[in-house]
Amino acid sequence: MSLKVKPVIMVGRHGGLLHQPNGTLDIVTQEERLQSIVQERLRELKAELSAQVELLPERVVQHEADLAQLRGETLEADALLGYVLGVMPVRGILQLGLPVIGFSGRHTPMLALDAFAEEKAQRKDISIALDFRDIAEQCRVLAAQKRLRETRIALIGFPPPWFSRWYRFTDPERARQKLGVEFTSVDLREFLATLHHIDDAEARATGQKWAEEARQVLEPGEADLREAARISLALAQILKRTRANALALNCQEMVYSMHYPPPCYPLCRLRDENVAAACEGDVPALLSMLILGYVADKPAFMGNIAHAVPASNQVLISHCVVPARMAGFDQPAKPYILRNYHGREGVTSWVELDNIGQEVTLGRVDRNLERIALARGRIAEYRDTVTCRTTFAIELADVRQFIQNAPGNHFALVYDDWSQALKALGQALGIEVTLV
């Protein structure tokens, strides 16, 4: 699900204009030399781009008439990189209706501003990049938007008949219009019927595989592992049947009213498989996980703000569903120990994350999709706790301000500082971003 970017190298009829660091202007008219420069720049750019971005074959244009050839070449493109190396009209590019990243060389924005800045004031999908890092970040934002538009969310057990917090529920039509996500509702009875039809032997084999992969299994027994695996297999069937790639589960009714095992470890597995999965039916938390996770291209942890201590400027974010690939989907999973849920039953995991000092971003969008509260911080402590199993102590700049900004309890957490990219994404989506 990569973002396909078409580089359009605009040279103009008078040749390439390359601003030099000493203030001089190098006019390149020799086609072979210009092509060599373009290829070198594209190689440098590719080294900066994430795996989410695919560069399509570039097109060099010298006259406005050349832009007519672009229409057929951009049918599969999601965005254009308008690399301005000369002076020429750009109306043909703008009329293609695709997002445009304007660029005219490292720290030399003059030509890009001349070509695109006035249109940028009218269109949210036009940006100006100062260097390859800017291009990579703007591609990351566009890739996140594309992934949101391709997200289908299974709401399992909605609407919840008890423990209902309607203030948590985002209007589906509003979410579709602002983010592009689609929802499909799955009655809890449908999920439980699927659960009861899971083959015992398959569930037992899956649970045994988990145990073999774990560094250690403490409290859970074979029956606990089998029943947790049954939930995992049922969730996979629901996702396949609904063609969903994210879910929110009304697990509280399932566990506390109907006395089924908690789904914590199955949700851990889903997050590591790049399927955002929110517990407690918290849809804004799920949307926050999607937004942060898509920008970072990493799984998100979702947790309660269990404590907030002004003296140390630390918040404790705690839950029972922690991904083993917090560092990224392309990184090896960290070792884990299988534990029980809240010291009583079921299966969850304690993941051995080596993360003290790790930069993180915390975020939660409000239910009306008007504002997302972000905070940058560092992990000061990471420990195994009972209620809930996993607790991060995050050192922030101002804990009091963080709590005043918080639009809800559950926050999403991803590794590294993504605040600038998230600000840009919020602007593109029409969501105000507040940052602590």
Backbone torsions as a table, in degrees:
resi	resn	phi	psi	omega
1	MET	NA	55.6	-174.5
2	SER	-85.9	159.4	173.4
3	LEU	-86.9	124.1	-177.9
4	LYS	-99.2	117.0	-175.1
5	VAL	-113.7	127.8	179.1
6	LYS	-99.7	112.7	175.1
7	PRO	-75.9	127.0	176.0
8	VAL	-115.5	110.4	-175.5
9	ILE	-93.8	107.6	-175.3
10	MET	-95.7	106.3	-175.7
11	VAL	-94.1	-41.0	-175.8
12	GLY	85.1	160.9	-173.3
13	ARG	-71.7	-16.6	-177.2
14	HIS	-97.3	2.9	178.9
15	GLY	99.2	178.4	-178.1
16	GLY	-80.8	140.6	178.4
17	LEU	-113.1	110.8	-176.6
18	LEU	-112.6	111.7	177.3
19	HIS	-75.0	130.7	-179.1
20	GLN	-97.3	156.2	-179.0
21	PRO	-59.0	-26.7	-179.0
22	ASN	-84.9	5.0	176.6
23	GLY	95.3	-5.8	178.9
24	THR	-83.1	165.6	-179.1
25	LEU	-118.3	122.2	179.0
26	ASP	-98.2	114.8	-179.7
27	ILE	-96.1	116.8	-175.5
28	VAL	-106.9	113.6	178.5
29	THR	-109.5	-18.6	-179.8
30	GLN	-73.3	118.0	-173.2
31	GLU	-59.8	-40.9	-177.3
32	GLU	-63.8	-43.5	179.0
33	ARG	-66.4	-41.3	179.3
34	LEU	-62.1	-42.7	178.9
35	GLN	-62.5	-39.2	178.5
36	SER	-62.9	-41.9	178.6
37	ILE	-64.0	-44.7	180.0
38	VAL	-60.2	-45.7	-178.6
39	GLN	-64.2	-38.6	178.2
40	GLU	-63.9	-42.4	179.1
41	ARG	-64.3	-39.9	179.7
42	LEU	-67.0	-35.8	176.0
43	ARG	-64.3	-41.8	177.9
44	GLU	-63.5	-39.9	180.0
45	LEU	-64.9	-45.1	-179.0
46	LYS	-58.0	-34.7	179.6
47	ALA	-65.8	-24.7	-179.0
48	GLU	-88.9	-23.2	-171.9
49	LEU	-77.0	149.4	177.7
50	SER	-80.3	171.4	179.0
51	ALA	-66.2	-13.3	179.4
52	GLN	-73.7	-11.6	-170.7
53	VAL	-117.9	133.4	175.8
54	GLU	-119.8	122.9	175.9
55	LEU	-84.5	123.1	175.1
56	LEU	-79.0	166.1	177.7
57	PRO	-56.6	136.3	-176.7
58	GLU	-76.1	158.6	174.9
59	ARG	-126.6	122.4	176.1
60	VAL	-94.1	128.1	-179.7
61	VAL	-124.2	141.2	179.0
62	GLN	-118.2	-21.8	-178.7
63	HIS	-131.5	155.3	179.7
64	GLU	-59.5	-31.9	179.2
65	ALA	-63.6	-28.3	179.8
66	ASP	-64.6	-24.5	-177.0
67	LEU	-67.5	-20.7	179.3
68	ALA	-61.8	-29.1	-179.9
69	GLN	-70.7	-18.0	-175.6
70	LEU	-70.3	-30.3	-172.8
71	ARG	-56.6	-46.2	179.3
72	GLY	-70.8	-28.5	-177.0
73	GLU	-81.3	-12.5	-175.6
74	THR	-107.7	12.8	-178.2
75	LEU	-62.2	-32.6	180.0
76	GLU	-98.0	-0.6	-177.1
77	ALA	-79.0	145.6	173.3
78	ASP	-97.5	-23.9	-177.4
79	ALA	-158.5	163.7	178.4
80	LEU	-118.0	139.4	167.7
81	LEU	-100.2	105.7	-180.0
82	GLY	-87.3	89.9	-177.7
83	TYR	-88.1	103.8	-172.2
84	VAL	-92.8	109.6	177.7
85	LEU	-111.3	-1.4	179.9
86	GLY	-154.7	-178.0	-177.5
87	VAL	-100.5	120.0	177.1
88	MET	-164.2	156.9	177.6
89	PRO	-64.5	144.4	-176.9
90	VAL	-118.7	10.3	-177.0
91	ARG	-55.3	-38.4	-178.9
92	GLY	-61.4	-33.7	177.3
93	ILE	-71.1	-45.6	-178.4
94	LEU	-62.9	-33.6	-178.0
95	GLN	-72.4	-11.2	177.0
96	LEU	-70.5	-18.1	174.8
97	GLY	76.1	15.4	179.4
98	LEU	-101.0	153.2	172.5
99	PRO	-57.3	143.3	-177.4
100	VAL	-126.1	130.1	169.4
101	ILE	-104.2	112.7	-179.4
102	GLY	-87.5	136.5	-176.2
103	PHE	-152.6	141.2	177.8
104	SER	-140.3	30.2	177.5
105	GLY	114.1	156.2	-176.1
106	ARG	-62.1	116.6	175.8
107	HIS	61.4	23.6	176.5
108	THR	-129.1	78.1	-170.9
109	PRO	-84.1	1.5	-169.4
110	MET	-55.0	-52.3	-175.6
111	LEU	-68.1	-36.6	178.1
112	ALA	-66.5	-40.2	177.0
113	LEU	-64.6	-42.0	179.9
114	ASP	-62.2	-35.5	-176.7
115	ALA	-80.7	-38.8	-166.1
116	PHE	-124.3	-15.4	-169.8
117	ALA	-61.9	-40.4	-178.2
118	GLU	-66.6	-38.6	176.5
119	GLU	-69.5	-29.9	-179.9
120	LYS	-59.2	-32.1	179.0
121	ALA	-66.0	-22.7	-178.0
122	GLN	-101.3	-19.3	-175.2
123	ARG	-127.4	127.1	179.6
124	LYS	-71.7	-15.8	-174.4
125	ASP	-95.6	17.3	174.9
126	ILE	-116.0	132.1	179.2
127	SER	-137.2	162.8	178.5
128	ILE	-119.2	132.0	-179.4
129	ALA	-110.0	137.2	177.6
130	LEU	-88.8	-25.0	-178.6
131	ASP	-158.0	-177.0	-178.1
132	PHE	-66.3	-30.2	176.7
133	ARG	-62.4	-42.6	176.9
134	ASP	-61.7	-43.6	179.9
135	ILE	-60.6	-45.1	-179.5
136	ALA	-61.0	-41.4	-179.4
137	GLU	-68.3	-40.6	180.0
138	GLN	-68.7	-34.4	173.4
139	CYS	-64.5	-38.6	178.8
140	ARG	-61.1	-41.1	178.8
141	VAL	-65.0	-45.7	179.0
142	LEU	-64.2	-36.9	177.7
143	ALA	-65.1	-38.8	177.6
144	ALA	-64.1	-41.0	176.6
145	GLN	-61.5	-42.7	179.3
146	LYS	-62.4	-43.4	-179.2
147	ARG	-66.3	-35.6	175.5
148	LEU	-62.5	-43.7	-179.6
149	ARG	-65.2	-23.1	-179.4
150	GLU	-100.2	14.5	-177.8
151	THR	-96.0	127.9	174.2
152	ARG	-118.8	123.7	-172.0
153	ILE	-107.3	126.6	172.8
154	ALA	-89.7	120.4	175.7
155	LEU	-97.3	102.2	-173.2
156	ILE	-96.4	116.7	-178.2
157	GLY	87.4	35.8	-179.8
158	PHE	-117.3	142.9	-6.2
159	PRO	-76.6	144.6	-178.7
160	PRO	-71.8	130.4	-177.7
161	PRO	-77.3	-17.2	177.5
162	TRP	-142.4	168.8	-175.3
163	PHE	53.3	32.9	-173.7
164	SER	-80.9	125.2	172.7
165	ARG	-116.4	88.4	-173.7
166	TRP	-65.5	-20.6	177.7
167	TYR	-68.3	-14.4	177.8
168	ARG	-82.1	-17.2	-170.6
169	PHE	-88.2	126.0	178.6
170	THR	-88.2	136.3	177.8
171	ASP	-60.2	121.6	-175.2
172	PRO	-58.9	-38.5	-178.7
173	GLU	-67.8	-39.5	177.1
174	ARG	-63.4	-42.1	178.5
175	ALA	-63.2	-37.9	179.1
176	ARG	-66.1	-42.6	-177.4
177	GLN	-69.7	-40.7	-174.8
178	LYS	-85.1	-39.7	-174.2
179	LEU	-107.1	-28.2	-175.9
180	GLY	93.5	-1.2	-178.6
181	VAL	-76.4	153.8	177.1
182	GLU	-120.5	145.2	179.1
183	PHE	-113.4	146.9	167.2
184	THR	-134.7	132.5	-175.2
185	SER	-93.6	136.2	178.7
186	VAL	-122.2	116.2	179.0
187	ASP	-60.5	143.4	-179.5
188	LEU	-60.1	-31.1	179.2
189	ARG	-66.3	-34.3	176.8
190	GLU	-65.5	-42.6	178.9
191	PHE	-63.6	-43.2	-179.0
192	LEU	-67.5	-34.0	175.9
193	ALA	-64.6	-40.9	176.2
194	THR	-62.3	-41.3	180.0
195	LEU	-58.6	-43.2	-176.1
196	HIS	-73.0	-15.1	-179.5
197	HIS	-98.0	3.6	177.4
198	ILE	-71.0	134.6	-178.7
199	ASP	-65.8	130.3	-178.6
200	ASP	-58.9	-43.2	-177.0
201	ALA	-64.2	-39.5	179.0
202	GLU	-66.5	-41.7	179.0
203	ALA	-63.8	-42.9	-179.9
204	ARG	-63.3	-43.2	-179.3
205	ALA	-64.7	-39.7	179.0
206	THR	-65.4	-44.9	178.1
207	GLY	-61.2	-39.8	178.6
208	GLN	-65.6	-38.6	177.7
209	LYS	-62.0	-43.5	176.8
210	TRP	-57.9	-46.1	-178.1
211	ALA	-62.0	-39.2	-179.9
212	GLU	-68.5	-33.2	-179.8
213	GLU	-77.4	-23.2	-176.7
214	ALA	-73.1	149.4	173.3
215	ARG	-66.8	-33.7	-177.4
216	GLN	-160.5	149.6	171.8
217	VAL	-118.6	118.6	-178.1
218	LEU	-95.6	-93.7	-171.9
219	GLU	-72.4	-41.1	-172.5
220	PRO	-61.9	138.2	174.2
221	GLY	-98.5	-176.9	-178.5
222	GLU	-59.7	-40.8	-179.8
223	ALA	-65.1	-39.3	178.0
224	ASP	-61.5	-44.2	-179.6
225	LEU	-65.5	-40.5	179.8
226	ARG	-62.3	-44.3	-177.0
227	GLU	-71.1	-35.6	175.2
228	ALA	-65.7	-40.6	177.5
229	ALA	-64.5	-35.2	177.6
230	ARG	-60.8	-42.1	177.5
231	ILE	-62.8	-43.3	-180.0
232	SER	-60.4	-44.7	-179.5
233	LEU	-67.4	-36.1	177.9
234	ALA	-68.1	-41.3	177.3
235	LEU	-61.8	-39.4	178.3
236	ALA	-62.7	-39.1	178.3
237	GLN	-66.7	-41.8	178.6
238	ILE	-62.2	-44.3	179.1
239	LEU	-60.5	-41.8	179.9
240	LYS	-67.1	-42.9	-177.1
241	ARG	-66.3	-37.1	-178.0
242	THR	-92.3	-2.5	-176.2
243	ARG	55.7	37.6	-178.8
244	ALA	-95.5	152.2	175.4
245	ASN	-126.3	20.0	173.4
246	ALA	-160.5	159.3	180.0
247	LEU	-152.9	154.5	167.6
248	ALA	-125.3	131.2	-172.7
249	LEU	-117.6	129.4	174.6
250	ASN	-79.6	72.0	-173.1
251	CYS	-76.3	-23.5	-176.2
252	GLN	-67.1	-41.7	176.1
253	GLU	-63.9	-41.9	-178.3
254	MET	-61.5	-41.8	-175.8
255	VAL	-84.6	-49.4	-169.5
256	TYR	-89.3	-26.8	179.9
257	SER	-98.9	-38.8	-174.8
258	MET	-103.8	-5.0	171.6
259	HIS	61.9	39.0	170.8
260	TYR	-90.1	159.2	178.8
261	PRO	-63.5	151.2	178.0
262	PRO	-67.6	146.2	-176.5
263	PRO	-93.2	21.7	-169.1
264	CYS	-57.8	-54.2	-175.9
265	TYR	-67.2	-39.0	173.1
266	PRO	-55.4	-36.4	177.9
267	LEU	-69.9	-35.0	174.2
268	CYS	-57.2	-47.4	-178.7
269	ARG	-61.1	-41.6	179.9
270	LEU	-61.4	-44.4	-178.6
271	ARG	-61.9	-37.7	177.8
272	ASP	-70.2	-18.3	177.3
273	GLU	-95.1	14.8	177.5
274	ASN	70.1	30.7	172.9
275	VAL	-115.0	106.0	178.3
276	ALA	-63.8	128.7	-175.2
277	ALA	-136.7	115.5	-177.6
278	ALA	-103.2	137.3	175.3
279	CYS	-93.1	172.6	178.0
280	GLU	59.4	18.6	176.4
281	GLY	61.5	26.5	-175.9
282	ASP	-88.1	95.7	-176.0
283	VAL	-68.9	-44.5	176.1
284	PRO	-59.0	-34.7	176.2
285	ALA	-65.3	-40.0	177.6
286	LEU	-62.6	-45.1	179.0
287	LEU	-63.1	-34.6	176.1
288	SER	-65.6	-41.9	177.0
289	MET	-61.0	-41.0	179.3
290	LEU	-64.7	-47.2	-176.7
291	ILE	-63.1	-50.9	-179.5
292	LEU	-68.0	-42.5	-177.7
293	GLY	-66.4	-38.2	179.7
294	TYR	-69.1	-37.7	177.4
295	VAL	-67.7	-45.2	-177.0
296	ALA	-78.6	-21.1	-171.3
297	ASP	56.0	44.3	178.7
298	LYS	-141.1	155.6	174.7
299	PRO	-70.2	149.6	-179.3
300	ALA	-106.7	141.1	169.7
301	PHE	-90.0	141.1	177.7
302	MET	-119.5	127.3	-177.2
303	GLY	-150.7	162.4	173.8
304	ASN	-74.3	145.3	169.3
305	ILE	-84.4	88.8	-170.6
306	ALA	-75.9	-37.1	178.2
307	HIS	-143.0	151.1	173.2
308	ALA	-140.1	116.5	-169.5
309	VAL	-116.9	104.2	-177.2
310	PRO	-60.8	-34.4	-176.2
311	ALA	-60.1	-36.6	-179.7
312	SER	-105.9	-2.6	-174.9
313	ASN	51.7	46.8	178.9
314	GLN	-122.2	141.2	169.1
315	VAL	-114.4	144.5	175.7
316	LEU	-105.0	117.1	179.8
317	ILE	-110.2	125.1	-163.9
318	SER	-139.1	132.9	173.1
319	HIS	-163.1	-179.2	-174.2
320	CYS	-107.9	10.0	-175.1
321	VAL	-127.8	93.4	-178.5
322	VAL	-116.1	128.5	177.0
323	PRO	-67.8	150.0	175.4
324	ALA	-88.4	-6.7	-178.8
325	ARG	-116.5	42.8	-178.7
326	MET	-57.5	-30.3	-178.4
327	ALA	-74.3	-12.5	178.3
328	GLY	140.0	151.8	-178.3
329	PHE	-66.4	-22.3	179.9
330	ASP	-89.3	2.7	179.5
331	GLN	-101.8	152.6	178.3
332	PRO	-65.6	146.5	177.7
333	ALA	-66.3	140.9	176.6
334	LYS	-75.4	152.9	177.2
335	PRO	-61.2	150.3	-179.8
336	TYR	-138.3	156.9	174.9
337	ILE	-117.1	131.1	178.1
338	LEU	-82.6	125.3	-177.6
339	ARG	-125.0	179.4	175.8
340	ASN	-95.9	175.6	-175.7
341	TYR	-99.7	121.5	177.6
342	HIS	54.6	30.1	176.8
343	GLY	70.8	15.4	-172.7
344	ARG	-125.5	-50.1	-166.8
345	GLU	-158.7	178.1	171.2
346	GLY	69.2	-166.1	-175.8
347	VAL	-135.0	127.9	165.7
348	THR	-138.3	-170.2	-176.3
349	SER	-136.2	150.2	166.5
350	TRP	-109.2	114.5	-177.2
351	VAL	-95.7	133.3	-177.2
352	GLU	-84.0	79.3	-179.7
353	LEU	-87.5	127.4	176.3
354	ASP	-96.6	86.9	-164.8
355	ASN	-136.5	13.9	-179.7
356	ILE	-65.0	129.4	-176.7
357	GLY	89.5	-6.5	-179.8
358	GLN	-64.1	129.1	173.1
359	GLU	-67.2	142.8	177.9
360	VAL	-139.7	161.0	170.6
361	THR	-121.3	129.6	174.0
362	LEU	-105.9	143.8	179.4
363	GLY	-159.1	148.5	171.9
364	ARG	-149.4	131.8	175.4
365	VAL	-91.5	145.4	178.4
366	ASP	-77.0	164.1	-171.5
367	ARG	-65.5	-23.5	179.8
368	ASN	-91.4	2.0	178.9
369	LEU	58.6	37.6	177.6
370	GLU	-100.8	-25.5	-174.1
371	ARG	-149.3	141.6	170.9
372	ILE	-122.0	127.3	179.3
373	ALA	-93.7	125.7	-179.9
374	LEU	-120.2	152.2	172.5
375	ALA	-144.5	139.6	173.5
376	ARG	-100.9	141.3	179.7
377	GLY	-160.7	-173.6	176.2
378	ARG	-132.2	147.3	177.8
379	ILE	-75.6	117.5	178.6
380	ALA	-93.2	-28.3	-179.4
381	GLU	-157.5	149.2	177.6
382	TYR	-140.8	121.1	-173.6
383	ARG	-144.1	159.3	176.3
384	ASP	-84.0	118.9	178.4
385	THR	-125.2	171.8	-174.5
386	VAL	-94.5	-48.6	-179.7
387	THR	-125.1	94.6	-2.7
388	CYS	-88.2	176.7	-171.4
389	ARG	-65.8	-38.8	-173.4
390	THR	-116.7	129.8	180.0
391	THR	-132.2	125.0	171.8
392	PHE	-101.2	132.5	168.4
393	ALA	-99.7	115.6	-175.2
394	ILE	-109.2	125.4	177.1
395	GLU	-88.6	121.2	-177.1
396	LEU	-113.6	172.2	177.7
397	ALA	-74.0	-38.3	-174.8
398	ASP	-153.6	99.4	-177.2
399	VAL	-65.0	-41.4	-178.7
400	ARG	-60.7	-44.6	179.7
401	GLN	-65.9	-36.3	178.0
402	PHE	-59.5	-46.7	-179.3
403	ILE	-65.9	-38.4	178.4
404	GLN	-64.9	-32.2	-179.2
405	ASN	-81.5	-19.3	-169.9
406	ALA	-64.3	125.1	178.1
407	PRO	-88.2	3.8	179.8
408	GLY	179.7	-176.9	-176.0
409	ASN	-85.2	-58.8	-176.9
410	HIS	-67.3	126.2	174.5
411	PHE	-115.5	149.3	171.2
412	ALA	-90.6	145.7	-179.7
413	LEU	-131.8	129.0	173.6
414	VAL	-130.0	152.7	176.8
415	TYR	-68.0	145.1	173.7
416	ASP	82.1	165.3	-177.9
417	ASP	-92.8	110.9	-179.9
418	TRP	-115.6	22.2	-171.8
419	SER	-62.4	-39.8	-177.6
420	GLN	-68.6	-43.8	178.3
421	ALA	-64.4	-37.7	179.4
422	LEU	-69.3	-34.1	173.7
423	LYS	-61.4	-44.9	179.9
424	ALA	-64.8	-39.9	178.4
425	LEU	-65.6	-43.3	177.6
426	GLY	-57.9	-42.2	178.5
427	GLN	-62.7	-42.4	-179.8
428	ALA	-65.6	-32.9	-177.6
429	LEU	-90.0	-7.2	-177.2
430	GLY	75.4	34.6	178.4
431	ILE	-117.2	126.0	177.9
432	GLU	-67.7	138.0	179.1
433	VAL	-113.4	123.3	173.2
434	THR	-111.2	134.9	-172.9
435	LEU	-126.0	131.4	173.9
436	VAL	-104.9	NA	NA
